[in-house]
Amino acid sequence: MLVLSDHVWISPGQWGSTAFMGFLIACIGGLVVNRASRSDVTYAFMFFYTALIFGRAIWLGDPLVIPFHQIQNGALLIFTFFMISD
């Protein structure tokens, strides 16, 4: 459909519209980084990434709905908890 029409788009956050998947990833990720004793790096990354996203939105004058949507991405949670801690 993407090739045949310009009425479609690809969403990088295709993890569902419920909070259950994000909650599950955050819980399992929290368990993994706690057991690996790497929670300091993970939580520091989450803090600074969120601060940069909100700072950019404020700087550009974007509505705050945009950064809230950007930090609710499932891929960000997987990267934060399972890749940063390695």
Distance bins in CASP14 RR format, pairs under 12 A and 6 or more apart:
PFRMAT RR
TARGET T0000
AUTHOR 0000-0000-0000
RMODE 2
METHOD distances of the structure
MODEL  1
1 7 0 0 0 0 1 0 0 0 0 0 0
1 8 1 0 1 0 0 0 0 0 0 0 0
1 9 0 0 0 0 0 1 0 0 0 0 0
1 10 0 0 0 0 0 1 0 0 0 0 0
2 8 1 0 1 0 0 0 0 0 0 0 0
2 9 0 0 0 0 1 0 0 0 0 0 0
2 10 1 0 0 1 0 0 0 0 0 0 0
11 17 0 0 0 0 0 1 0 0 0 0 0
11 69 0 0 0 0 0 1 0 0 0 0 0
11 72 0 0 0 0 0 1 0 0 0 0 0
11 73 0 0 0 0 1 0 0 0 0 0 0
11 74 0 0 0 0 0 1 0 0 0 0 0
11 75 0 0 0 0 0 1 0 0 0 0 0
12 69 0 0 0 0 0 1 0 0 0 0 0
12 70 0 0 0 0 1 0 0 0 0 0 0
12 72 0 0 0 0 0 1 0 0 0 0 0
12 73 1 0 0 1 0 0 0 0 0 0 0
12 74 0 0 0 0 1 0 0 0 0 0 0
12 75 1 0 0 1 0 0 0 0 0 0 0
12 76 0 0 0 0 1 0 0 0 0 0 0
12 78 0 0 0 0 0 1 0 0 0 0 0
12 79 0 0 0 0 0 1 0 0 0 0 0
13 21 0 0 0 0 0 1 0 0 0 0 0
13 22 0 0 0 0 0 1 0 0 0 0 0
13 69 0 0 0 0 1 0 0 0 0 0 0
13 70 0 0 0 0 1 0 0 0 0 0 0
13 71 0 0 0 0 0 1 0 0 0 0 0
13 72 0 0 0 0 1 0 0 0 0 0 0
13 73 1 0 1 0 0 0 0 0 0 0 0
13 74 1 0 0 1 0 0 0 0 0 0 0
13 75 1 0 0 1 0 0 0 0 0 0 0
13 76 0 0 0 0 1 0 0 0 0 0 0
13 77 0 0 0 0 0 1 0 0 0 0 0
13 78 0 0 0 0 0 1 0 0 0 0 0
14 21 0 0 0 0 0 1 0 0 0 0 0
14 73 0 0 0 0 1 0 0 0 0 0 0
14 74 0 0 0 0 1 0 0 0 0 0 0
14 75 0 0 0 0 1 0 0 0 0 0 0
15 21 1 0 1 0 0 0 0 0 0 0 0
15 22 1 0 0 1 0 0 0 0 0 0 0
15 23 0 0 0 0 0 1 0 0 0 0 0
15 24 0 0 0 0 0 1 0 0 0 0 0
15 25 0 0 0 0 1 0 0 0 0 0 0
15 26 0 0 0 0 0 1 0 0 0 0 0
15 72 0 0 0 0 1 0 0 0 0 0 0
15 73 1 0 0 1 0 0 0 0 0 0 0
15 74 1 0 1 0 0 0 0 0 0 0 0
15 75 1 0 0 1 0 0 0 0 0 0 0
15 76 0 0 0 0 0 1 0 0 0 0 0
15 77 0 0 0 0 1 0 0 0 0 0 0
15 78 0 0 0 0 1 0 0 0 0 0 0
16 22 0 0 0 0 1 0 0 0 0 0 0
16 24 0 0 0 0 0 1 0 0 0 0 0
16 25 0 0 0 0 0 1 0 0 0 0 0
16 72 0 0 0 0 0 1 0 0 0 0 0
16 73 0 0 0 0 0 1 0 0 0 0 0
16 74 0 0 0 0 1 0 0 0 0 0 0
17 69 0 0 0 0 0 1 0 0 0 0 0
17 72 0 0 0 0 0 1 0 0 0 0 0
18 24 0 0 0 0 0 1 0 0 0 0 0
18 72 0 0 0 0 0 1 0 0 0 0 0
19 25 0 0 0 0 0 1 0 0 0 0 0
19 26 0 0 0 0 1 0 0 0 0 0 0
19 27 0 0 0 0 0 1 0 0 0 0 0
19 72 0 0 0 0 1 0 0 0 0 0 0
19 74 0 0 0 0 0 1 0 0 0 0 0
19 77 0 0 0 0 0 1 0 0 0 0 0
20 26 0 0 0 0 0 1 0 0 0 0 0
20 27 0 0 0 0 0 1 0 0 0 0 0
20 74 0 0 0 0 0 1 0 0 0 0 0
21 27 0 0 0 0 0 1 0 0 0 0 0
21 28 0 0 0 0 0 1 0 0 0 0 0
21 72 0 0 0 0 0 1 0 0 0 0 0
21 73 0 0 0 0 0 1 0 0 0 0 0
21 74 1 0 0 1 0 0 0 0 0 0 0
21 75 0 0 0 0 0 1 0 0 0 0 0
21 77 0 0 0 0 1 0 0 0 0 0 0
21 78 0 0 0 0 0 1 0 0 0 0 0
22 28 0 0 0 0 1 0 0 0 0 0 0
22 29 0 0 0 0 0 1 0 0 0 0 0
22 30 0 0 0 0 0 1 0 0 0 0 0
22 71 0 0 0 0 0 1 0 0 0 0 0
22 72 0 0 0 0 1 0 0 0 0 0 0
22 73 0 0 0 0 1 0 0 0 0 0 0
22 74 1 0 0 1 0 0 0 0 0 0 0
22 75 0 0 0 0 0 1 0 0 0 0 0
22 76 0 0 0 0 0 1 0 0 0 0 0
22 77 1 0 1 0 0 0 0 0 0 0 0
22 78 0 0 0 0 1 0 0 0 0 0 0
22 80 0 0 0 0 0 1 0 0 0 0 0
22 81 0 0 0 0 0 1 0 0 0 0 0
23 29 0 0 0 0 0 1 0 0 0 0 0
23 30 0 0 0 0 0 1 0 0 0 0 0
23 72 0 0 0 0 0 1 0 0 0 0 0
23 74 0 0 0 0 0 1 0 0 0 0 0
23 77 0 0 0 0 1 0 0 0 0 0 0
24 30 0 0 0 0 0 1 0 0 0 0 0
24 31 0 0 0 0 0 1 0 0 0 0 0
24 74 0 0 0 0 0 1 0 0 0 0 0
24 77 0 0 0 0 1 0 0 0 0 0 0
24 78 0 0 0 0 0 1 0 0 0 0 0
24 81 0 0 0 0 0 1 0 0 0 0 0
25 31 0 0 0 0 0 1 0 0 0 0 0
25 32 0 0 0 0 0 1 0 0 0 0 0
25 72 0 0 0 0 0 1 0 0 0 0 0
25 73 0 0 0 0 0 1 0 0 0 0 0
25 74 1 0 0 1 0 0 0 0 0 0 0
25 75 0 0 0 0 1 0 0 0 0 0 0
25 76 0 0 0 0 1 0 0 0 0 0 0
25 77 1 0 1 0 0 0 0 0 0 0 0
25 78 1 0 0 1 0 0 0 0 0 0 0
25 79 0 0 0 0 0 1 0 0 0 0 0
25 80 0 0 0 0 1 0 0 0 0 0 0
25 81 1 0 0 1 0 0 0 0 0 0 0
25 82 0 0 0 0 1 0 0 0 0 0 0
26 32 0 0 0 0 0 1 0 0 0 0 0
26 33 0 0 0 0 0 1 0 0 0 0 0
26 34 0 0 0 0 0 1 0 0 0 0 0
26 42 0 0 0 0 0 1 0 0 0 0 0
26 43 0 0 0 0 0 1 0 0 0 0 0
26 46 0 0 0 0 1 0 0 0 0 0 0
26 71 0 0 0 0 0 1 0 0 0 0 0
26 72 0 0 0 0 0 1 0 0 0 0 0
26 74 0 0 0 0 1 0 0 0 0 0 0
26 76 0 0 0 0 0 1 0 0 0 0 0
26 77 1 0 1 0 0 0 0 0 0 0 0
26 78 0 0 0 0 0 1 0 0 0 0 0
26 80 0 0 0 0 1 0 0 0 0 0 0
26 81 1 0 0 1 0 0 0 0 0 0 0
26 82 0 0 0 0 0 1 0 0 0 0 0
27 33 0 0 0 0 0 1 0 0 0 0 0
27 34 0 0 0 0 0 1 0 0 0 0 0
27 77 0 0 0 0 0 1 0 0 0 0 0
27 81 0 0 0 0 1 0 0 0 0 0 0
28 34 0 0 0 0 0 1 0 0 0 0 0
28 35 0 0 0 0 0 1 0 0 0 0 0
28 77 0 0 0 0 1 0 0 0 0 0 0
28 78 0 0 0 0 1 0 0 0 0 0 0
28 81 1 0 0 1 0 0 0 0 0 0 0
28 82 0 0 0 0 1 0 0 0 0 0 0
29 35 0 0 0 0 1 0 0 0 0 0 0
29 36 0 0 0 0 1 0 0 0 0 0 0
29 38 0 0 0 0 0 1 0 0 0 0 0
29 39 0 0 0 0 1 0 0 0 0 0 0
29 42 0 0 0 0 1 0 0 0 0 0 0
29 43 0 0 0 0 0 1 0 0 0 0 0
29 46 0 0 0 0 0 1 0 0 0 0 0
29 74 0 0 0 0 0 1 0 0 0 0 0
29 77 1 0 0 1 0 0 0 0 0 0 0
29 78 0 0 0 0 1 0 0 0 0 0 0
29 79 0 0 0 0 0 1 0 0 0 0 0
29 80 0 0 0 0 1 0 0 0 0 0 0
29 81 1 1 0 0 0 0 0 0 0 0 0
29 82 1 0 0 1 0 0 0 0 0 0 0
29 83 0 0 0 0 0 1 0 0 0 0 0
29 84 0 0 0 0 0 1 0 0 0 0 0
29 85 0 0 0 0 1 0 0 0 0 0 0
30 36 0 0 0 0 1 0 0 0 0 0 0
30 37 0 0 0 0 0 1 0 0 0 0 0
30 38 0 0 0 0 0 1 0 0 0 0 0
30 39 1 0 0 1 0 0 0 0 0 0 0
30 42 1 0 0 1 0 0 0 0 0 0 0
30 43 0 0 0 0 1 0 0 0 0 0 0
30 46 0 0 0 0 0 1 0 0 0 0 0
30 77 0 0 0 0 0 1 0 0 0 0 0
30 80 0 0 0 0 1 0 0 0 0 0 0
30 81 1 0 1 0 0 0 0 0 0 0 0
30 82 0 0 0 0 1 0 0 0 0 0 0
30 84 0 0 0 0 0 1 0 0 0 0 0
30 85 0 0 0 0 1 0 0 0 0 0 0
31 38 0 0 0 0 0 1 0 0 0 0 0
31 39 0 0 0 0 0 1 0 0 0 0 0
31 42 0 0 0 0 0 1 0 0 0 0 0
31 81 0 0 0 0 1 0 0 0 0 0 0
31 82 0 0 0 0 0 1 0 0 0 0 0
31 85 0 0 0 0 0 1 0 0 0 0 0
32 38 0 0 0 0 1 0 0 0 0 0 0
32 39 0 0 0 0 1 0 0 0 0 0 0
32 42 0 0 0 0 1 0 0 0 0 0 0
32 77 0 0 0 0 0 1 0 0 0 0 0
32 78 0 0 0 0 0 1 0 0 0 0 0
32 80 0 0 0 0 0 1 0 0 0 0 0
32 81 1 0 0 1 0 0 0 0 0 0 0
32 82 1 0 0 1 0 0 0 0 0 0 0
32 83 0 0 0 0 0 1 0 0 0 0 0
32 84 0 0 0 0 0 1 0 0 0 0 0
32 85 1 0 0 1 0 0 0 0 0 0 0
32 86 0 0 0 0 0 1 0 0 0 0 0
33 39 1 0 1 0 0 0 0 0 0 0 0
33 40 0 0 0 0 1 0 0 0 0 0 0
33 41 0 0 0 0 1 0 0 0 0 0 0
33 42 1 0 1 0 0 0 0 0 0 0 0
33 43 0 0 0 0 1 0 0 0 0 0 0
33 44 0 0 0 0 0 1 0 0 0 0 0
33 45 0 0 0 0 0 1 0 0 0 0 0
33 46 0 0 0 0 0 1 0 0 0 0 0
33 77 0 0 0 0 0 1 0 0 0 0 0
33 80 0 0 0 0 1 0 0 0 0 0 0
33 81 1 0 1 0 0 0 0 0 0 0 0
33 82 0 0 0 0 1 0 0 0 0 0 0
33 83 0 0 0 0 0 1 0 0 0 0 0
33 84 0 0 0 0 1 0 0 0 0 0 0
33 85 1 0 1 0 0 0 0 0 0 0 0
33 86 0 0 0 0 0 1 0 0 0 0 0
34 40 0 0 0 0 0 1 0 0 0 0 0
34 42 0 0 0 0 1 0 0 0 0 0 0
34 43 0 0 0 0 0 1 0 0 0 0 0
34 81 0 0 0 0 0 1 0 0 0 0 0
34 85 0 0 0 0 1 0 0 0 0 0 0
35 81 0 0 0 0 0 1 0 0 0 0 0
35 85 0 0 0 0 1 0 0 0 0 0 0
36 42 0 0 0 0 1 0 0 0 0 0 0
36 81 0 0 0 0 0 1 0 0 0 0 0
36 82 0 0 0 0 0 1 0 0 0 0 0
36 84 0 0 0 0 0 1 0 0 0 0 0
36 85 1 0 1 0 0 0 0 0 0 0 0
36 86 0 0 0 0 1 0 0 0 0 0 0
37 85 0 0 0 0 1 0 0 0 0 0 0
38 44 0 0 0 0 0 1 0 0 0 0 0
38 45 0 0 0 0 0 1 0 0 0 0 0
38 80 0 0 0 0 0 1 0 0 0 0 0
38 81 0 0 0 0 1 0 0 0 0 0 0
38 82 0 0 0 0 0 1 0 0 0 0 0
38 83 0 0 0 0 0 1 0 0 0 0 0
38 84 1 0 0 1 0 0 0 0 0 0 0
38 85 1 0 1 0 0 0 0 0 0 0 0
38 86 0 0 0 0 1 0 0 0 0 0 0
39 45 0 0 0 0 0 1 0 0 0 0 0
39 46 0 0 0 0 0 1 0 0 0 0 0
39 47 0 0 0 0 0 1 0 0 0 0 0
39 80 0 0 0 0 0 1 0 0 0 0 0
39 81 0 0 0 0 1 0 0 0 0 0 0
39 84 0 0 0 0 0 1 0 0 0 0 0
39 85 1 0 0 1 0 0 0 0 0 0 0
40 46 0 0 0 0 0 1 0 0 0 0 0
40 47 0 0 0 0 0 1 0 0 0 0 0
40 84 0 0 0 0 0 1 0 0 0 0 0
40 85 0 0 0 0 1 0 0 0 0 0 0
41 47 0 0 0 0 0 1 0 0 0 0 0
41 48 0 0 0 0 0 1 0 0 0 0 0
41 80 0 0 0 0 1 0 0 0 0 0 0
41 81 0 0 0 0 0 1 0 0 0 0 0
41 83 0 0 0 0 0 1 0 0 0 0 0
41 84 1 0 1 0 0 0 0 0 0 0 0
41 85 1 0 0 1 0 0 0 0 0 0 0
41 86 0 0 0 0 1 0 0 0 0 0 0
42 48 0 0 0 0 0 1 0 0 0 0 0
42 49 0 0 0 0 0 1 0 0 0 0 0
42 76 0 0 0 0 0 1 0 0 0 0 0
42 77 0 0 0 0 0 1 0 0 0 0 0
42 78 0 0 0 0 0 1 0 0 0 0 0
42 79 0 0 0 0 0 1 0 0 0 0 0
42 80 1 0 1 0 0 0 0 0 0 0 0
42 81 1 0 0 1 0 0 0 0 0 0 0
42 82 0 0 0 0 1 0 0 0 0 0 0
42 83 0 0 0 0 1 0 0 0 0 0 0
42 84 1 0 1 0 0 0 0 0 0 0 0
42 85 1 0 1 0 0 0 0 0 0 0 0
42 86 0 0 0 0 0 1 0 0 0 0 0
43 49 0 0 0 0 0 1 0 0 0 0 0
43 50 0 0 0 0 0 1 0 0 0 0 0
43 80 0 0 0 0 1 0 0 0 0 0 0
43 81 0 0 0 0 0 1 0 0 0 0 0
43 84 0 0 0 0 1 0 0 0 0 0 0
43 85 0 0 0 0 0 1 0 0 0 0 0
44 50 0 0 0 0 0 1 0 0 0 0 0
44 51 0 0 0 0 0 1 0 0 0 0 0
44 80 0 0 0 0 0 1 0 0 0 0 0
44 84 0 0 0 0 1 0 0 0 0 0 0
44 85 0 0 0 0 0 1 0 0 0 0 0
45 51 0 0 0 0 0 1 0 0 0 0 0
45 52 0 0 0 0 0 1 0 0 0 0 0
45 71 0 0 0 0 0 1 0 0 0 0 0
45 76 0 0 0 0 1 0 0 0 0 0 0
45 77 0 0 0 0 0 1 0 0 0 0 0
45 79 0 0 0 0 1 0 0 0 0 0 0
45 80 1 0 0 1 0 0 0 0 0 0 0
45 81 0 0 0 0 1 0 0 0 0 0 0
45 83 0 0 0 0 1 0 0 0 0 0 0
45 84 1 0 1 0 0 0 0 0 0 0 0
45 85 0 0 0 0 1 0 0 0 0 0 0
46 52 0 0 0 0 0 1 0 0 0 0 0
46 53 0 0 0 0 0 1 0 0 0 0 0
46 71 0 0 0 0 1 0 0 0 0 0 0
46 76 0 0 0 0 1 0 0 0 0 0 0
46 77 0 0 0 0 1 0 0 0 0 0 0
46 79 0 0 0 0 0 1 0 0 0 0 0
46 80 1 0 1 0 0 0 0 0 0 0 0
46 81 0 0 0 0 1 0 0 0 0 0 0
46 84 0 0 0 0 1 0 0 0 0 0 0
46 85 0 0 0 0 0 1 0 0 0 0 0
47 53 0 0 0 0 0 1 0 0 0 0 0
47 54 0 0 0 0 0 1 0 0 0 0 0
47 71 0 0 0 0 0 1 0 0 0 0 0
47 80 0 0 0 0 0 1 0 0 0 0 0
48 54 0 0 0 0 0 1 0 0 0 0 0
48 55 0 0 0 0 0 1 0 0 0 0 0
48 80 0 0 0 0 0 1 0 0 0 0 0
48 84 0 0 0 0 0 1 0 0 0 0 0
49 55 0 0 0 0 0 1 0 0 0 0 0
49 56 0 0 0 0 0 1 0 0 0 0 0
49 67 0 0 0 0 0 1 0 0 0 0 0
49 70 0 0 0 0 1 0 0 0 0 0 0
49 71 1 0 0 1 0 0 0 0 0 0 0
49 73 0 0 0 0 0 1 0 0 0 0 0
49 76 1 0 0 1 0 0 0 0 0 0 0
49 77 0 0 0 0 0 1 0 0 0 0 0
49 79 0 0 0 0 1 0 0 0 0 0 0
49 80 1 0 0 1 0 0 0 0 0 0 0
49 84 0 0 0 0 1 0 0 0 0 0 0
50 56 0 0 0 0 0 1 0 0 0 0 0
50 57 0 0 0 0 0 1 0 0 0 0 0
50 67 1 0 0 1 0 0 0 0 0 0 0
50 68 0 0 0 0 1 0 0 0 0 0 0
50 70 0 0 0 0 1 0 0 0 0 0 0
50 71 1 0 1 0 0 0 0 0 0 0 0
50 72 0 0 0 0 0 1 0 0 0 0 0
50 73 0 0 0 0 0 1 0 0 0 0 0
50 76 0 0 0 0 1 0 0 0 0 0 0
50 80 0 0 0 0 0 1 0 0 0 0 0
51 57 0 0 0 0 0 1 0 0 0 0 0
51 58 0 0 0 0 0 1 0 0 0 0 0
51 59 0 0 0 0 0 1 0 0 0 0 0
51 67 0 0 0 0 0 1 0 0 0 0 0
51 71 0 0 0 0 0 1 0 0 0 0 0
52 58 0 0 0 0 0 1 0 0 0 0 0
52 59 0 0 0 0 0 1 0 0 0 0 0
52 67 0 0 0 0 1 0 0 0 0 0 0
52 70 0 0 0 0 0 1 0 0 0 0 0
52 71 0 0 0 0 0 1 0 0 0 0 0
53 59 0 0 0 0 0 1 0 0 0 0 0
53 60 0 0 0 0 0 1 0 0 0 0 0
53 62 0 0 0 0 0 1 0 0 0 0 0
53 64 0 0 0 0 0 1 0 0 0 0 0
53 66 0 0 0 0 1 0 0 0 0 0 0
53 67 1 0 1 0 0 0 0 0 0 0 0
53 68 0 0 0 0 1 0 0 0 0 0 0
53 69 0 0 0 0 1 0 0 0 0 0 0
53 70 1 0 1 0 0 0 0 0 0 0 0
53 71 1 0 0 1 0 0 0 0 0 0 0
53 72 0 0 0 0 0 1 0 0 0 0 0
53 73 0 0 0 0 0 1 0 0 0 0 0
53 76 0 0 0 0 1 0 0 0 0 0 0
54 60 0 0 0 0 0 1 0 0 0 0 0
54 61 0 0 0 0 0 1 0 0 0 0 0
54 62 0 0 0 0 1 0 0 0 0 0 0
54 63 0 0 0 0 0 1 0 0 0 0 0
54 64 1 0 0 1 0 0 0 0 0 0 0
54 65 0 0 0 0 0 1 0 0 0 0 0
54 66 0 0 0 0 1 0 0 0 0 0 0
54 67 1 0 1 0 0 0 0 0 0 0 0
54 68 0 0 0 0 1 0 0 0 0 0 0
54 69 0 0 0 0 0 1 0 0 0 0 0
54 70 0 0 0 0 1 0 0 0 0 0 0
54 71 0 0 0 0 1 0 0 0 0 0 0
55 61 0 0 0 0 1 0 0 0 0 0 0
55 62 0 0 0 0 1 0 0 0 0 0 0
55 64 0 0 0 0 0 1 0 0 0 0 0
55 66 0 0 0 0 0 1 0 0 0 0 0
55 67 1 0 0 1 0 0 0 0 0 0 0
55 70 0 0 0 0 0 1 0 0 0 0 0
56 62 1 0 0 1 0 0 0 0 0 0 0
56 64 0 0 0 0 0 1 0 0 0 0 0
56 66 0 0 0 0 1 0 0 0 0 0 0
56 67 1 0 0 1 0 0 0 0 0 0 0
56 70 0 0 0 0 1 0 0 0 0 0 0
56 71 0 0 0 0 0 1 0 0 0 0 0
57 63 1 0 0 1 0 0 0 0 0 0 0
57 64 1 0 0 1 0 0 0 0 0 0 0
57 65 0 0 0 0 1 0 0 0 0 0 0
57 66 1 0 1 0 0 0 0 0 0 0 0
57 67 1 0 1 0 0 0 0 0 0 0 0
57 68 0 0 0 0 1 0 0 0 0 0 0
57 69 0 0 0 0 0 1 0 0 0 0 0
57 70 0 0 0 0 1 0 0 0 0 0 0
57 71 0 0 0 0 0 1 0 0 0 0 0
58 64 0 0 0 0 1 0 0 0 0 0 0
58 66 0 0 0 0 0 1 0 0 0 0 0
58 67 0 0 0 0 1 0 0 0 0 0 0
59 67 0 0 0 0 0 1 0 0 0 0 0
60 66 0 0 0 0 1 0 0 0 0 0 0
60 67 0 0 0 0 0 1 0 0 0 0 0
61 67 0 0 0 0 0 1 0 0 0 0 0
62 68 0 0 0 0 0 1 0 0 0 0 0
62 69 0 0 0 0 0 1 0 0 0 0 0
62 70 0 0 0 0 0 1 0 0 0 0 0
63 69 0 0 0 0 0 1 0 0 0 0 0
64 70 0 0 0 0 0 1 0 0 0 0 0
64 71 0 0 0 0 0 1 0 0 0 0 0
65 71 0 0 0 0 0 1 0 0 0 0 0
65 72 0 0 0 0 0 1 0 0 0 0 0
66 72 0 0 0 0 0 1 0 0 0 0 0
67 73 0 0 0 0 0 1 0 0 0 0 0
67 76 0 0 0 0 0 1 0 0 0 0 0
69 76 0 0 0 0 0 1 0 0 0 0 0
70 76 1 0 0 1 0 0 0 0 0 0 0
71 77 0 0 0 0 1 0 0 0 0 0 0
71 79 0 0 0 0 0 1 0 0 0 0 0
71 80 0 0 0 0 1 0 0 0 0 0 0
73 79 0 0 0 0 1 0 0 0 0 0 0
73 80 0 0 0 0 0 1 0 0 0 0 0
74 80 0 0 0 0 1 0 0 0 0 0 0
74 81 0 0 0 0 0 1 0 0 0 0 0
74 82 0 0 0 0 0 1 0 0 0 0 0
75 81 0 0 0 0 0 1 0 0 0 0 0
75 82 0 0 0 0 0 1 0 0 0 0 0
75 83 0 0 0 0 0 1 0 0 0 0 0
76 82 0 0 0 0 0 1 0 0 0 0 0
76 83 0 0 0 0 0 1 0 0 0 0 0
76 84 0 0 0 0 0 1 0 0 0 0 0
77 83 0 0 0 0 0 1 0 0 0 0 0
77 84 0 0 0 0 0 1 0 0 0 0 0
78 84 0 0 0 0 0 1 0 0 0 0 0
78 85 0 0 0 0 0 1 0 0 0 0 0
79 85 0 0 0 0 0 1 0 0 0 0 0
79 86 0 0 0 0 0 1 0 0 0 0 0
80 86 0 0 0 0 0 1 0 0 0 0 0
END
